[in-house]
Amino acid sequence: MKRSSALRAFLITDFEATGCRMPFACAVSAYDVDDALEFVREVYAPDGALPRPGSVEELSPEAIQQRIGNFDFGVPVVRGIWYPHLSNP
């Protein structure tokens, strides 16, 4: 299966409770939904199955920031999970 080379922004929320520590939401830049979910699994459940998300939405970066808070994510132009920049560690 050929993937598009264009990155898309996804908001993944409401993970099923399983004992695995999951954030309330993950914003991810990826090629498609499966690519986005694989990033989240690699980070939060590397040795097991990813808890089932309640929602996976493709949204604009602006819409995602409106939903989860206007943190300084920089410009999400690289594949991966968005993490806020820390100006005062």
Secondary structure as GFF3:
##gff-version 3
##sequence-region A 1 89
A	DSSP	beta_strand	8	15	.	.	.	ID=ss1
A	DSSP	beta_strand	25	30	.	.	.	ID=ss2
A	DSSP	alpha_helix	33	44	.	.	.	ID=ss3
A	DSSP	beta_strand	53	58	.	.	.	ID=ss4
A	DSSP	alpha_helix	61	68	.	.	.	ID=ss5
A	DSSP	beta_strand	80	81	.	.	.	ID=ss6
###
